[in-house]
Amino acid sequence: MRQQASTEGTGPALRPGFVDIGFVVTPGMLSTGTALPYEMWLAAGDFGRAHRRGGRRPRLHLVAAGDPRGCGRLPLTPDCTLADCPPLDLVYLPALWRNPDQVERQLPGLAPWLRQRHAAGTRLAAVSTGVSLLAASGLLDGRPATTHWYNFARFAARFPTVELKRDYFITQSGALYCAASINSLADVTVHLIEHFCDRSTAHHVERNFSHEIRRSYDDYRYLDGGAAPSPDELVVEAELWIRDNLAARASIADLARRVGVGVRTLERRFRAARGIGPRGFWQRARMQLAKELLEQTNLPVNDIAWRVGYQDAGYFTRLFRREMLVSPSDYRQTVRAKLFRPVASVNNLDKA
């Protein structure tokens, strides 16, 4: 299976202060599919408090759908129901044991509740067989989705209008997320922590909960209908030039001249399309390449700094540490302990 299929949506305006997250608990649920993202969000909150991050603090709610005594095989105590839970920024739907259709029939109020939440701008994430609960709401009609491989045939027959992506572990369509497995849900959760909190918090959680080094969530993007990553062709042109010239000693003014606009216009259009300025995008792309070189080669840190466009290795190291919360050398050591493939030598890299 490939990694992800997605159609990104802008989502609702973020409420300041807190991010409210609901974990729906149902009869017949698999508790692991709820416990993992719950613990990841707890870790995000702990990190934010310990490091005095300025982002939003997660508030977690267990939302009962049906009789809570039948929720999973671990004792769970919901703190609200579908009828009385607070406004939520994000909702998780659990994985289900065996036939999800039986659980769906026990919860006639869940589908309209999900439609109401979605209309209010809430992001909805479903995992494994629990994707059937999201599909039953009608929100996935005409949209991509994935589910546990064992559920493919049943899901396709039950929801023929949903575009089942059998080759993907993760799909995203606007504010709707589907994960085929609990491990894939961890990737989705890291992405959502970055969205609602910040990148440093997401990196911290990823390092503590992921069993291997993964590429960026955005690197695997697939857009419905083959749409361009950005509707603004000028931004796409600028991005392509940046990616092809990461090591260039060029300024934002140089980039603006190349795409034929002024610096302020470039900044405005870039932020409108990406939510980040061209300088931030340039630095993020450089850090991504640096991570790949640390993972896949034996190049010295000084050489990697030069290859990604930084003449001062000390400055590069400070930027990397600020981004990843570890030094380049420590990052490489961590990766080498987790990756089970040979790395390229300097000579082989130069011949490539």
Backbone torsions as a table, in degrees:
resi	resn	phi	psi	omega
1	MET	NA	141.7	172.3
2	ARG	-76.3	177.9	-171.9
3	GLN	-82.6	-59.3	-168.0
4	GLN	-146.4	144.6	167.6
5	ALA	-123.5	132.8	-174.5
6	SER	-151.1	154.0	167.0
7	THR	-129.3	106.3	-173.9
8	GLU	-73.9	140.1	173.1
9	GLY	-118.1	158.7	-178.6
10	THR	-75.5	-29.1	178.8
11	GLY	75.0	176.3	-178.3
12	PRO	-75.1	163.7	172.8
13	ALA	-66.3	134.3	-175.7
14	LEU	-73.6	131.2	176.8
15	ARG	-78.1	137.1	-177.6
16	PRO	-71.0	156.5	172.5
17	GLY	94.1	-65.9	-173.9
18	PHE	-132.9	155.4	167.5
19	VAL	-115.3	118.5	-177.2
20	ASP	-93.5	124.2	-173.6
21	ILE	-122.8	126.1	178.9
22	GLY	-106.9	133.1	176.1
23	PHE	-111.8	105.5	-178.9
24	VAL	-71.2	128.2	177.0
25	VAL	-113.8	133.4	-172.5
26	THR	-134.2	163.5	169.2
27	PRO	-59.3	144.0	175.3
28	GLY	72.7	15.3	-178.2
29	MET	-81.4	156.0	173.2
30	LEU	-93.8	111.8	-169.9
31	SER	-61.4	-29.6	-177.9
32	THR	-59.5	-36.7	-178.9
33	GLY	-66.5	-16.7	175.3
34	THR	-100.6	-39.9	-175.4
35	ALA	-63.3	-39.7	-176.7
36	LEU	-64.1	-56.1	179.1
37	PRO	-64.2	-30.9	177.3
38	TYR	-60.5	-48.0	179.6
39	GLU	-65.7	-35.7	179.1
40	MET	-64.4	-41.4	178.0
41	TRP	-69.3	-35.0	173.8
42	LEU	-60.0	-43.0	178.9
43	ALA	-63.7	-37.9	177.6
44	ALA	-62.1	-42.0	178.4
45	GLY	-66.0	-41.7	178.7
46	ASP	-62.1	-42.3	-179.9
47	PHE	-64.6	-42.7	179.8
48	GLY	-61.4	-40.7	179.0
49	ARG	-70.1	-43.0	-176.7
50	ALA	-65.6	-34.9	-176.3
51	HIS	-104.6	7.5	177.4
52	ARG	53.1	46.3	177.3
53	ARG	-68.7	148.5	-177.7
54	GLY	-86.5	-1.2	-176.7
55	GLY	-75.6	-175.5	-177.8
56	ARG	-77.4	148.5	179.9
57	ARG	-96.0	131.3	178.5
58	PRO	-73.2	137.0	170.0
59	ARG	-119.7	122.5	-170.7
60	LEU	-104.5	138.5	-177.9
61	HIS	-132.4	128.8	170.0
62	LEU	-89.9	117.5	-173.0
63	VAL	-107.5	115.4	-177.2
64	ALA	-78.2	127.8	169.8
65	ALA	-120.4	107.7	-174.0
66	GLY	89.8	-168.3	-176.9
67	ASP	-71.9	114.6	-177.6
68	PRO	-64.7	-17.9	179.0
69	ARG	-69.2	-17.7	178.7
70	GLY	-102.1	14.9	-175.9
71	CYS	-86.3	102.3	174.5
72	GLY	67.4	-171.2	-178.3
73	ARG	-110.3	1.7	171.2
74	LEU	-107.0	143.3	178.4
75	PRO	-67.2	121.0	-179.9
76	LEU	-121.9	142.1	179.9
77	THR	-120.2	94.6	178.6
78	PRO	-61.7	146.8	178.9
79	ASP	-104.0	-1.0	174.4
80	CYS	-161.6	174.1	178.4
81	THR	-120.1	176.7	176.5
82	LEU	-57.7	-32.4	-174.2
83	ALA	-78.2	-28.3	-171.9
84	ASP	-126.3	14.8	179.2
85	CYS	-75.2	155.8	-178.8
86	PRO	-74.3	171.7	172.0
87	PRO	-56.9	139.4	-174.3
88	LEU	-124.0	143.0	173.9
89	ASP	-86.2	-28.4	-173.0
90	LEU	-149.4	138.7	177.6
91	VAL	-128.4	133.6	173.0
92	TYR	-105.2	134.9	172.6
93	LEU	-105.5	136.3	-170.8
94	PRO	-81.7	161.5	167.0
95	ALA	-71.6	153.6	-175.1
96	LEU	-124.5	146.2	174.3
97	TRP	-73.7	138.3	170.3
98	ARG	56.3	-132.7	-171.4
99	ASN	-78.8	112.1	-178.6
100	PRO	-69.2	-21.0	-178.7
101	ASP	-62.2	-33.5	179.7
102	GLN	-65.1	-41.4	178.1
103	VAL	-66.8	-41.7	179.9
104	GLU	-57.0	-41.4	-178.8
105	ARG	-67.0	-25.5	179.0
106	GLN	-79.0	-10.5	-171.7
107	LEU	-126.1	65.2	-177.4
108	PRO	-63.4	-21.9	-179.1
109	GLY	-85.5	-8.8	-175.0
110	LEU	-71.8	-44.3	-176.9
111	ALA	-59.7	-50.1	177.9
112	PRO	-63.9	-32.7	177.7
113	TRP	-63.9	-42.2	178.6
114	LEU	-64.9	-39.8	178.3
115	ARG	-63.7	-40.5	178.0
116	GLN	-63.9	-44.0	179.9
117	ARG	-63.0	-43.8	-179.5
118	HIS	-62.4	-42.1	179.1
119	ALA	-63.2	-28.8	179.1
120	ALA	-82.4	-3.0	177.7
121	GLY	99.2	7.2	179.7
122	THR	-72.6	138.7	172.9
123	ARG	-82.9	138.7	-176.3
124	LEU	-121.1	128.4	-179.6
125	ALA	-125.2	126.8	179.9
126	ALA	-123.6	149.2	-176.2
127	VAL	-128.1	140.5	171.4
128	SER	55.3	-133.0	-178.8
129	THR	-66.6	-17.8	177.0
130	GLY	-66.3	-13.8	175.4
131	VAL	-60.4	-27.1	177.9
132	SER	-60.9	-34.5	177.9
133	LEU	-64.7	-39.0	177.9
134	LEU	-70.0	-41.4	179.4
135	ALA	-63.9	-35.7	-179.1
136	ALA	-64.7	-19.7	178.2
137	SER	-77.0	-13.2	-177.0
138	GLY	86.6	-5.4	-176.3
139	LEU	-69.4	-22.0	-178.5
140	LEU	-93.7	0.6	179.8
141	ASP	-58.9	125.8	-179.2
142	GLY	74.1	8.4	-178.6
143	ARG	-117.9	159.9	177.1
144	PRO	-75.0	149.6	176.0
145	ALA	-155.7	159.8	171.6
146	THR	-138.1	165.6	-178.7
147	THR	-154.6	-179.3	178.1
148	HIS	-62.7	139.8	-174.9
149	TRP	-56.8	-33.3	-179.6
150	TYR	-66.1	-21.1	-176.5
151	ASN	-98.0	1.2	-174.9
152	PHE	-54.8	-55.1	-174.1
153	ALA	-62.6	-46.4	-179.6
154	ARG	-63.0	-42.6	-178.3
155	PHE	-64.2	-45.7	-178.6
156	ALA	-62.3	-38.5	179.0
157	ALA	-71.8	-37.8	-176.4
158	ARG	-77.0	-32.2	-176.0
159	PHE	-129.9	70.3	-175.0
160	PRO	-66.3	-20.1	-179.1
161	THR	-86.1	-5.8	176.5
162	VAL	-87.6	136.9	-179.8
163	GLU	-83.9	90.0	-177.3
164	LEU	-71.8	120.1	179.7
165	LYS	-100.4	89.5	-175.5
166	ARG	-68.4	-21.4	-175.6
167	ASP	-92.6	6.5	-177.1
168	TYR	-123.4	141.5	174.8
169	PHE	-84.1	-24.8	-176.6
170	ILE	-136.4	136.1	169.3
171	THR	-126.9	151.8	174.3
172	GLN	-141.0	130.0	175.1
173	SER	-132.6	101.9	-175.5
174	GLY	61.6	-120.6	-178.3
175	ALA	-96.4	16.1	-178.6
176	LEU	-111.5	124.7	-177.7
177	TYR	-121.2	135.3	174.6
178	CYS	-126.7	135.2	178.2
179	ALA	-124.4	131.7	-176.8
180	ALA	-73.7	-25.7	-176.4
181	SER	-141.4	168.2	179.2
182	ILE	-67.4	-36.1	175.7
183	ASN	-61.7	-40.0	177.4
184	SER	-65.5	-34.3	177.6
185	LEU	-63.3	-31.1	175.6
186	ALA	-62.1	-40.4	177.0
187	ASP	-63.4	-43.6	178.2
188	VAL	-60.3	-41.8	-177.4
189	THR	-65.8	-40.9	175.7
190	VAL	-59.0	-43.8	178.2
191	HIS	-59.9	-42.7	-178.5
192	LEU	-71.2	-34.5	175.9
193	ILE	-63.5	-40.9	176.4
194	GLU	-63.5	-40.0	-179.1
195	HIS	-63.8	-46.9	-174.0
196	PHE	-87.8	-26.6	-177.8
197	CYS	-111.0	-97.9	176.7
198	ASP	-164.5	172.6	-174.3
199	ARG	-68.2	-39.1	-178.7
200	SER	-62.8	-41.6	177.5
201	THR	-63.4	-43.1	179.5
202	ALA	-62.8	-42.1	178.7
203	HIS	-63.0	-40.9	179.0
204	HIS	-60.7	-47.2	-178.9
205	VAL	-65.6	-41.7	-179.3
206	GLU	-60.9	-43.8	-178.8
207	ARG	-64.1	-30.9	-176.3
208	ASN	-87.4	-21.5	-174.6
209	PHE	-116.3	-19.1	-177.6
210	SER	-87.1	140.9	-178.0
211	HIS	-91.2	-5.9	175.6
212	GLU	-151.1	164.0	177.9
213	ILE	-80.1	126.1	-178.2
214	ARG	-114.0	158.2	173.3
215	ARG	-78.1	167.2	-178.1
216	SER	-58.5	142.5	175.5
217	TYR	-51.4	-44.5	-175.3
218	ASP	-69.4	-22.0	-177.2
219	ASP	-65.6	-22.0	-176.1
220	TYR	-101.2	15.2	-172.7
221	ARG	-62.0	138.5	172.3
222	TYR	-129.9	126.8	-177.2
223	LEU	-104.4	134.4	178.3
224	ASP	-54.6	138.9	176.2
225	GLY	72.3	9.7	179.6
226	GLY	67.2	27.3	-179.3
227	ALA	-65.5	152.9	177.8
228	ALA	-67.4	152.4	179.3
229	PRO	-57.3	-28.6	177.1
230	SER	-138.8	139.3	178.4
231	PRO	-72.5	-11.2	-178.6
232	ASP	-93.5	106.6	-175.8
233	GLU	-63.3	-31.7	178.5
234	LEU	-63.5	-41.9	178.8
235	VAL	-65.3	-42.2	178.0
236	VAL	-60.1	-44.0	178.4
237	GLU	-60.5	-43.3	179.4
238	ALA	-64.6	-41.4	179.5
239	GLU	-62.7	-43.6	-179.7
240	LEU	-62.2	-41.5	179.4
241	TRP	-65.4	-41.9	179.0
242	ILE	-59.4	-47.5	-177.2
243	ARG	-64.5	-32.8	-179.6
244	ASP	-83.0	-9.6	-174.8
245	ASN	-136.6	44.8	-176.1
246	LEU	-60.6	-34.0	-176.5
247	ALA	-90.7	1.1	-176.6
248	ALA	-67.2	141.8	175.6
249	ARG	-89.4	73.1	-177.1
250	ALA	-126.0	155.1	-179.5
251	SER	-103.6	171.8	175.4
252	ILE	-63.8	-33.1	176.4
253	ALA	-63.3	-40.2	176.7
254	ASP	-62.0	-43.2	179.8
255	LEU	-63.4	-43.1	179.6
256	ALA	-60.3	-41.4	178.6
257	ARG	-64.2	-37.4	-178.9
258	ARG	-64.3	-33.8	-178.9
259	VAL	-98.9	2.6	169.9
260	GLY	80.5	29.2	177.1
261	VAL	-136.7	171.5	175.4
262	GLY	-79.8	165.4	-178.0
263	VAL	-60.9	-44.5	-178.3
264	ARG	-63.8	-40.0	178.1
265	THR	-64.3	-42.8	178.2
266	LEU	-61.5	-45.6	178.8
267	GLU	-58.9	-47.6	-176.5
268	ARG	-63.6	-46.7	-177.0
269	ARG	-71.1	-34.7	177.9
270	PHE	-64.5	-45.8	-179.2
271	ARG	-67.0	-36.3	178.3
272	ALA	-64.7	-36.1	-177.5
273	ALA	-86.1	-31.6	-169.8
274	ARG	-121.4	-14.5	-176.4
275	GLY	74.4	12.4	-179.7
276	ILE	-150.6	149.1	179.7
277	GLY	-78.2	167.4	-179.5
278	PRO	-61.9	-34.3	179.3
279	ARG	-65.1	-43.6	178.2
280	GLY	-65.0	-38.6	177.4
281	PHE	-64.1	-43.0	179.5
282	TRP	-59.4	-47.4	-179.5
283	GLN	-65.4	-39.9	179.5
284	ARG	-63.5	-41.4	178.6
285	ALA	-65.0	-38.5	177.2
286	ARG	-63.9	-42.5	179.9
287	MET	-65.1	-36.8	178.7
288	GLN	-64.5	-43.7	177.5
289	LEU	-64.5	-40.5	178.6
290	ALA	-60.1	-42.4	178.0
291	LYS	-60.4	-43.3	-179.6
292	GLU	-64.7	-40.2	178.5
293	LEU	-67.2	-37.0	176.6
294	LEU	-66.4	-36.8	-178.9
295	GLU	-73.2	-38.3	-164.4
296	GLN	-109.8	-7.3	-177.1
297	THR	-133.3	169.5	174.5
298	ASN	-102.6	16.5	-179.6
299	LEU	-58.3	138.6	173.3
300	PRO	-61.9	154.7	-178.9
301	VAL	-58.8	-38.0	179.0
302	ASN	-59.6	-42.0	180.0
303	ASP	-68.3	-39.1	178.6
304	ILE	-63.2	-42.5	177.6
305	ALA	-56.6	-44.9	-179.4
306	TRP	-65.7	-41.9	-177.7
307	ARG	-66.1	-26.9	-179.8
308	VAL	-100.1	8.3	170.0
309	GLY	103.2	13.4	179.1
310	TYR	-113.7	118.2	-179.8
311	GLN	-76.1	-25.9	-178.0
312	ASP	-103.2	107.8	-177.7
313	ALA	-64.2	-32.6	177.9
314	GLY	-64.8	-41.4	177.8
315	TYR	-64.8	-42.7	176.8
316	PHE	-58.8	-44.1	-179.5
317	THR	-62.4	-40.1	178.7
318	ARG	-65.1	-42.4	177.8
319	LEU	-63.5	-43.1	-178.9
320	PHE	-63.3	-43.7	179.8
321	ARG	-63.9	-39.2	178.7
322	ARG	-65.3	-35.0	-179.0
323	GLU	-77.4	-44.7	-171.4
324	MET	-106.9	-8.8	-179.3
325	LEU	68.0	10.3	172.6
326	VAL	-139.4	159.8	177.7
327	SER	-74.7	161.8	176.0
328	PRO	-56.0	-41.1	-179.4
329	SER	-64.9	-42.6	178.9
330	ASP	-67.0	-36.9	177.2
331	TYR	-62.0	-45.9	179.3
332	ARG	-60.5	-43.2	-179.4
333	GLN	-62.1	-41.1	178.6
334	THR	-64.4	-43.3	-179.1
335	VAL	-64.9	-44.6	-177.3
336	ARG	-62.8	-26.5	178.2
337	ALA	-75.9	-15.8	-173.7
338	LYS	-113.0	-23.0	-177.9
339	LEU	-89.1	135.0	-178.4
340	PHE	-111.8	60.9	175.6
341	ARG	-152.2	151.6	179.2
342	PRO	-68.0	151.8	177.7
343	VAL	-101.3	156.7	-178.0
344	ALA	-78.5	142.7	174.0
345	SER	-80.2	166.4	178.5
346	VAL	-61.2	-42.2	-178.0
347	ASN	-63.4	-43.9	179.9
348	ASN	-64.8	-37.1	179.3
349	LEU	-64.5	-42.6	-178.0
350	ASP	-68.3	-25.2	179.9
351	LYS	-83.4	-15.6	-175.3
352	ALA	-69.9	NA	NA
